Amino acid sequence: MHRLSRRSVSTILRSTGSASRYGSAATAVPFSDYVVDGEAKFRWYSVLTTGREIPNKTKQLNLKHTFFLGTRYESTAAESDSSSSPPSVGEKYEYQAEVSRLMDLIVNSLYSNKEVFLRELISNASDALDKLRFLSVTDSELLKDATDLDIRIQTDKDNGIITIIDSGIGMTRQELIDCLGTIAQSGTAKFLKALKDSKDAGADNNLIGQFGVGFYSAFLVADRVVVSTKSPRSDKQYVWEGEANASSYTIREDTDPENHIPRGTRLTLYLKRDDKGFAHPERIQKLVKNYSQFVSFPIYTWQEKGYTKEVEVDEDPAEAKKDEQDDTTEKKKKKTKTVVEKYWDWELTNETQPIWLRNPKEVSTEDYNEFYKKTFNEYLEPLASSHFTTEGEVEFRSILYVPAIASTGKDDIVNPKTKNIRLYVKRVFISDDFDGELFPRYLSFVKGVVDSNDLPLNVSREILQESRIVRIMRKRLVRKAFDMILGISMSENREDYEKFWDNFGKHLKLGCIEDRENHKRIAPLLRFFSSQSEQEMISLDEYVENMKPEQKDIYYIASDSVTSARNTPFLERLLEKDLEVLFLVDPIDEIAIQNLKSYKEKNFVDITKEDLDLGDKNEEKEKNMKQEFGQTCDWIKKRLGDKVASVQISNRLSSSPCVLVSGKFGWSANMERLMKSQTVGDMSSLEFMRGRRVFEINPEHEIIKNLTAACRSNQDDEDALRAVDLLYDAALVSSGYTPEDPAQLGGKIYEMMGMALSGKWSSPPEIQHPVSSQPGIPETLEAEVVEPVEVDGQK
């Protein structure tokens, strides 16, 4: 509720007084008066009066509930707060509207794009032709003046004028008043209601108009609109003329014989200064092809054309004189040149039969591909197409395509707004700017057209409103899209689906995250590398077929590449048991699989998490191992402290001494690496999710056996403790984690290398010969006996 300032109230009161200066001004007169608690009350209305004074009997204006429109005011005296007053009888009022303000809303607020004016006016013309065609079935006299049913658009770019002519039903004088003079009254809707009342509604379902405001879209670009119309039911032709931002219009009889039309309507738009660009013939032709390409009647536009012809060219006088002097020279032919002769003529601009209305059995693959290239400006043929009709609660026709390549790049899957789906209502283009209404964003790469006879649109017919019909429509479109993709995957040419997966594989993985309802449709389409197929991706169906009889789960590991996944220590025991492991090398893979959870009753299991069950548990052996190496585990845990949650005996290692596994509900090493790389990553959640790590040791490895011996002999031995630290750091790196202090790890490695390589390749130290204590007396040297060496059989 808006509050009126004191200045606003004063202005309103002054305007009522000034209105009486004009002879036909709107002044307020009392409608009725009544008494409440002894105080006279008056209700005032603005009516057209002449020279009537306003009784000054009100004590106080109550503006709290007053709605001002134009010069219509309503005021009441202050109401009493007494609870004992009897309830007043409710009065019924008609809504009022300021016409100029309503027109301003329609023109400037209803439509978001000016160019839709042509779509609306062509749709009106198409409705007029449809009405004539329907009525002529029972009254053939309606077609006697002109049998051609078409729409013609002529432009004058120099003067900024557009003329739209149709040979439809036309309008009488009263119909002009009803249809153009009454805002929001749809002649089409009225006609359909009449058909319904006569139980013939099914006879014609091609009428487009619904709201009764499409005509006023002409004022988006025009200052003045002139409508000349001739109905076959009337001998007279009438002219309706209106201007933008005006609250009135004129209707007159057209008596000029030169302006007469046999039947129909001629709409002339005088464009605004800034919108005269719409009067170019090329732009009109482009708009017709975009919005009204498939209107069921031919649309002709006035276009400049040309043809080539040969014309004679005058010879150079010098050359002509030379030819006359030379009698022996054979007379030359006159010179000619090719010129283009320009002329204006009507040109058919639209195709009256859209491809989706044809029987799919009659449409060839070449026709589908040609329509795809032409509609979406593509140069490659699509991988697949689907032409279908849906009937029942929601009826629509559609053609969907899977492109050969990703048009905006492989990684551009974040933006759900695309122009890949063109929505038509009764063959009239409505919009291609959707934000997930018809397709989820992970299927935003699918291109196609959708045509329905009845969709919940807003009044401007540009926005698809959310409703149950739209949800059903979306569900069926998504189902057909999956059927089309499944057809590519089952094709004999395996390269087709490999090409699809390279371009749109990430989109389907995104669907695992965002669309739980369609998991069963998405899962068979997924492809991954595996430990048994490192060069060629396999499907989940192929993995399940290769599973061992005793295998219960689907194993996977997430890494940054196939090479690092293949060399990870987590795979050692699984490879020995010949168990296949999926390699998830795409950053989105791990999240997608976690959302998928299972496939064909087989759970997905991350082999880098704790409590891995390979189906070969031996409780007696595990008990003996814990007794033998329990002390070693406790000693290592004491040394590592809070770095690990626990130290356990591993059942997944065979050749490596140890491995660092993540908690069952925490992040894996790959996920931790991805989360660290996020620009806006939350470090607090990072610390929480990576808090639990389990250090698993291989009791059969020599290093673990030596450490076990050190633990039993001397737990405080510095070399043994340094070995434990280095063992943890090495496991950190080999398990895919990032060391917290790489420089410290490097120092430990250098120290161990120095100890291992000390004196291994360096030369022996030189022998220092003792000097004789007595000068002049040479030191006695012992002779060295050298054994002969045999080389090539000779000494």
Secondary structure by P-SEA (a helix, b strand, c coil): cccccaaaaaaaaaaaaacccccccbbbbbccccccccbbbbbbbbcccccccccccccccccccccccccbbbbbccccccccccccbbbbbcccccaaaaaaaacccccccccaaaaaaaaaaaaaaaaaaaaacccccccccccccbbbbbbbcccbbbbbbbccccccaaaaaaacccccccaaaaaaaaaaaacccccccccccccccccccccccccbbbbbbbbccccbbbbbbbbccccbbbbbbbccccccccbbbbbbbbccccccccccaaaaaaaaacccccccbbbbcccccbbbbbbbbbccaaaaaaaaaccccccccbbbbbbbbbbbbbbbccccccccccccccccaaaaaaaaaaaccccccccccccccccccccccbbbbbbcccccccccccccccccbbbbcccccccccccccccccccccccbbbbbcccccccccccccccaaaaaaaaaaaaaaaaaaaaaaacccaaaaaaaaaccaaaaaaaaaccccaaaaaaaaccccccccccccccaaaaaaaccccccbbbbcccccaaaaaacccaaaaaaabbbbbbbcccaaaaaaaaacccccbbbbcccccccccccccaaaaaaaaaacaaaaaaaaaaacccccbbbbbcccccccbbbbbccccccaaaaaaaaacccccaaaaaaaacbbbbbbccccaaaaaaaaaaacccccaaaaaaaaaaaaaaaaaaccccccaaaaaaaaaaaaaaaacccccccbbbbbbccccccbbbbbbbbbbccccccccc
